[in-house]
Amino acid sequence: MRVAAIDCGTNSIRLLIADIDGDNFREIAREMEVVRLGQGVDSKKAFHPEAIERTLEAVRKYAEIIASKGVERIRFCATSATRDASNRALFIDGVREILGVNVEVIPGTEEAALSFMGATKVLKHADEPYLVVDIGGGSTEFVIGTDSVVAAKSVNIGCVRMSERHLKTAPPGARAVAKAVEDIDDAIADAAKTVKIKEAKTLIAVAGTATTVAAAALGLTEYDRHAIHLARIPAQKVHEIAQRFSLMSREEIAALGYMHPGRVDVIAAGSLVLSRVMIATGATEFVASESDILDGIAWRLSEPIPEVMEEVSDDTVAAEEEIVESIDEGAEDVFDEMTQEIDED
């Protein structure tokens, strides 16, 4: 079956066309456009008209590609920014007019489950359980499981949201970084009430922030998704790269050969989220995956769609809160040290 999956997030909109037959997956086309649909949504709770038009222009391009490839089934999923925008009907109606399909504004738990499927579908099961972390533009999803999802939580600490809320300049300065760290750590602690983030044997990080950090850690001169996919990146490298990005100007970041232009002003925030996740989990490394929610949407199109996973019950949360009282207070605080160094200078 030939399927087309579209993932529309806060920062980018992506298309994957694939032929799927049982467990056989053959990629036909993969496209990405950075449209910043979530521009201002964190503060205004509504889409900016220009952001809607940028995104619909990308949808028009994707519609032409889909029409030329003989696609049998299409699924269009929208995530964090669309969930939060009061005027989302303008965007949803525009997509329906162009593409002829309904936009599914999926809840964070389903977003997490799809990311988990995309990241783990073709992996061996020796290093289970997996913790999949999807750092998007508006939110970050935490999902733990083995061959299926055990628990999932979505929290609003995406790279665009953190950039607009805290890291508004480049470099942002120590105080701004400290405020962002506080916000991020609070959100991770909230996620840890539902997802046992320290019990995973393998941390898999997906989406553009993680793969860009991997490109930096690997010393790539240009972005190479084949070199990045399934690369294992040490935690100390992540902390160093996050610190480096937080001290660079936009011009310096833009000059990096592997950096996508649409990530220049949000990579400092995104890498900071990843660094704090690694400290909180105690993971010594993460596996960078180029397969994520987009691949999960495609896989689901080829099989009966199960019921959407429900939120965890209050009783379950209460039981897990006894285990997770705080984020590893003894973990090395890389950014506190950075702040002290800056203040001393």
Secondary structure, DSSP 8 states (H G I E B T S, - for coil): -EEEEEEE-SSEEEEEEEEEETTEEEEEEEEEEE--TTTTHHHHSS--HHHHHHHHHHHHHHHHHHHHTT-SEEEEEE-HHHHH-TTHHHHHHHHHHHHSS-EEE--HHHHHHHHHHHHHTTS-STT-SEEEEEE-SS-EEEEEESSSEEEEEEES--HHHHHHHT--SSS--HHHHHHHHHHHHHHHHHHHTTS-TTS-SEEEEESHHHHHHHHHHTT-SS--HHHHTT-EEEHHHHHHHHHHHHTS-HHHHHTSTT--GGGTTTHHHHHHHHHHHHHHHT-SEEEEES--HHHHHHHHHTS----------HHHHHHHHTT-SSS-TTS--HHHHHHHHHHH-
